[in-house]
Amino acid sequence: MKNEKKLGARDRILESAWAILREKRDPNAVTIRDIAARADVGIGLINYHFKSKDKMFMEAAGNAMKMTAEAWKRLGENKDIDPKESLLQMLTQLCDMGSEHKYLTKMAARSELLEGDVSTPLFILPYVKRITGLDDTAAKLAAFALITAIQSALLRIHAFGEYSGCNIHDKKERDVMIANLIEICL
């Protein structure tokens, strides 16, 4: 029973952190007190679960992106939907979300590229398989290439812009970049 209560509180903390972050749009404007009040928990419990505000925000943003990607992944398994168009829409939506929260996106991309598990490409794997007809290993490599290219671009926005001439902050240019990456990788 105690663990269920902790899990419930942890989830409330993450949901509250994400909601307040979306409202304020600046991680520095969000306080632990704000999050604790909205989640109806003590500040100590937030520190116990997350150790730092950055880790909490990163997990909250990662959860939001994964929930979005999970919904799109299920659509990718639907045989009645054009997989290439769906993949483009999914990656565009995720990049828009990432562009809205640049600081967290950089943290999440850095974490996954350098320290974390390689789970993000798995969200697009059903699309890649349907588009390309590749076997599992080759499809995983293609999905990995596509996702890491996007993560690298988001992680090093300025350097990527100088190199490619693409301004990732501009939605139209970002959307063209995603479409081009899909064509190149798949």
C-alpha positions as CSV (number, residue, x, y, z in Angstrom):
1,M,0.0,0.0,0.0
2,K,2.8,2.4,0.9
3,N,4.5,1.8,-2.6
4,E,1.2,2.5,-4.4
5,K,0.9,5.8,-2.5
6,K,4.5,6.7,-3.4
7,L,3.9,5.8,-7.1
8,G,0.8,7.9,-7.1
9,A,2.6,10.8,-5.6
10,R,5.5,10.4,-8.0
11,D,3.1,10.5,-11.0
12,R,1.3,13.5,-9.6
13,I,4.6,15.3,-9.2
14,L,5.6,14.6,-12.8
15,E,2.2,15.6,-14.1
16,S,2.2,18.8,-12.0
17,A,5.8,19.7,-13.1
18,W,4.9,19.2,-16.8
19,A,1.6,21.2,-16.4
20,I,3.4,24.2,-14.7
21,L,6.3,24.1,-17.1
22,R,3.9,24.2,-20.1
23,E,2.1,27.2,-18.4
24,K,5.3,29.2,-17.6
25,R,7.5,27.9,-20.5
26,D,10.6,28.6,-18.5
27,P,12.2,26.0,-16.2
28,N,13.8,28.8,-14.1
29,A,10.3,30.3,-13.4
30,V,9.0,27.1,-11.9
31,T,9.7,26.4,-8.2
32,I,9.7,23.2,-6.3
33,R,7.1,24.8,-4.0
34,D,4.8,25.4,-7.0
35,I,5.1,21.7,-8.0
36,A,4.6,20.4,-4.5
37,A,1.5,22.6,-4.0
38,R,-0.1,21.4,-7.2
39,A,0.8,17.7,-6.6
40,D,-0.3,17.9,-3.0
41,V,3.0,16.6,-1.7
42,G,5.8,17.8,0.5
43,I,8.9,19.3,-1.0
44,G,11.0,16.5,0.6
45,L,9.1,13.9,-1.4
46,I,10.1,15.7,-4.6
47,N,13.7,15.7,-3.6
48,Y,13.5,12.1,-2.6
49,H,12.2,11.0,-6.0
50,F,14.2,13.2,-8.3
51,K,17.2,14.7,-6.5
52,S,17.2,17.8,-8.8
53,K,14.7,19.9,-10.6
54,D,16.5,19.3,-13.9
55,K,16.1,15.5,-13.5
56,M,12.4,15.9,-12.7
57,F,11.8,18.2,-15.7
58,M,13.7,15.9,-18.0
59,E,11.6,12.9,-16.9
60,A,8.3,14.8,-17.1
61,A,9.2,16.0,-20.6
62,G,10.4,12.6,-21.6
63,N,7.1,11.1,-20.3
64,A,5.0,13.6,-22.3
65,M,7.0,12.9,-25.5
66,K,6.8,9.1,-25.0
67,M,3.1,9.3,-24.5
68,T,2.8,11.2,-27.7
69,A,5.1,8.8,-29.5
70,E,3.2,5.8,-28.1
71,A,-0.1,7.0,-29.6
72,W,1.6,7.5,-32.9
73,K,3.3,4.1,-32.7
74,R,-0.1,2.5,-32.4
75,L,-1.2,4.4,-35.5
76,G,1.9,3.1,-37.3
77,E,0.7,-0.4,-36.8
78,N,-2.6,0.5,-38.5
79,K,-2.4,-0.9,-42.1
80,D,-5.1,1.6,-43.3
81,I,-2.9,4.6,-42.7
82,D,0.0,5.8,-45.0
83,P,3.0,5.0,-42.9
84,K,5.3,7.7,-44.5
85,E,2.8,10.5,-44.0
86,S,2.1,9.3,-40.4
87,L,5.8,9.2,-39.6
88,L,6.2,12.7,-41.0
89,Q,3.3,13.9,-38.8
90,M,4.6,12.2,-35.7
91,L,8.2,13.5,-36.0
92,T,6.9,16.9,-36.9
93,Q,4.7,17.0,-33.8
94,L,7.5,15.7,-31.5
95,C,10.0,18.2,-32.9
96,D,7.4,21.0,-32.4
97,M,7.0,19.9,-28.8
98,G,10.8,19.8,-28.5
99,S,11.2,23.2,-30.0
100,E,8.6,24.6,-27.5
101,H,10.8,23.3,-24.7
102,K,14.4,23.8,-26.0
103,Y,16.1,23.5,-22.7
104,L,14.5,20.2,-21.8
105,T,14.9,18.8,-25.3
106,K,18.6,19.4,-25.1
107,M,18.8,17.7,-21.8
108,A,16.8,14.7,-22.9
109,A,18.7,14.3,-26.2
110,R,22.0,14.6,-24.4
111,S,20.9,12.0,-21.9
112,E,19.7,9.5,-24.4
113,L,22.6,9.9,-26.8
114,L,25.3,9.7,-24.1
115,E,23.9,7.9,-21.1
116,G,20.4,6.5,-21.6
117,D,18.8,3.5,-23.2
118,V,18.1,3.7,-27.0
119,S,14.4,3.5,-26.8
120,T,13.2,6.5,-28.9
121,P,13.9,4.8,-32.3
122,L,11.7,1.9,-31.2
123,F,8.7,4.2,-31.4
124,I,9.1,4.7,-35.1
125,L,10.2,1.1,-35.9
126,P,6.7,0.0,-37.1
127,Y,6.7,2.9,-39.6
128,V,10.2,2.1,-40.8
129,K,9.4,-1.6,-41.3
130,R,6.2,-0.8,-43.3
131,I,7.8,1.9,-45.4
132,T,11.0,0.0,-46.2
133,G,10.2,-3.7,-45.9
134,L,13.6,-4.1,-44.2
135,D,14.3,-6.9,-41.8
136,D,14.3,-6.2,-38.1
137,T,18.0,-5.4,-37.7
138,A,18.2,-3.2,-40.8
139,A,14.9,-1.4,-39.9
140,K,16.3,-0.7,-36.4
141,L,19.5,0.8,-37.9
142,A,17.4,3.0,-40.2
143,A,15.2,4.1,-37.3
144,F,18.3,4.8,-35.2
145,A,19.9,6.9,-37.9
146,L,16.7,9.0,-38.4
147,I,16.2,9.6,-34.7
148,T,19.8,10.3,-33.8
149,A,20.1,12.8,-36.7
150,I,17.1,14.7,-35.3
151,Q,18.4,14.5,-31.7
152,S,21.8,15.7,-32.8
153,A,20.3,18.6,-34.7
154,L,18.2,19.6,-31.7
155,L,21.2,19.2,-29.3
156,R,23.5,21.3,-31.4
157,I,21.1,23.7,-33.0
158,H,23.6,26.5,-33.7
159,A,26.3,24.2,-35.2
160,F,23.7,22.3,-37.2
161,G,22.3,25.6,-38.5
162,E,25.7,26.7,-39.6
163,Y,26.5,23.4,-41.2
164,S,23.2,22.8,-43.0
165,G,21.8,26.2,-43.4
166,C,18.6,25.0,-41.7
167,N,17.1,27.2,-38.9
168,I,15.5,24.6,-36.6
169,H,13.7,27.4,-34.7
170,D,11.8,28.1,-37.9
171,K,8.9,25.6,-38.2
172,K,8.8,25.5,-42.0
173,E,12.5,24.9,-42.2
174,R,12.3,22.3,-39.4
175,D,9.5,20.5,-41.2
176,V,11.4,20.4,-44.5
177,M,14.5,19.0,-42.6
178,I,12.3,16.2,-41.1
179,A,10.9,15.4,-44.5
180,N,14.3,15.3,-46.1
181,L,15.7,13.1,-43.3
182,I,12.9,10.6,-43.8
183,E,13.7,10.5,-47.5
184,I,17.4,10.1,-46.9
185,C,17.2,7.5,-44.1
186,L,14.3,5.5,-45.6
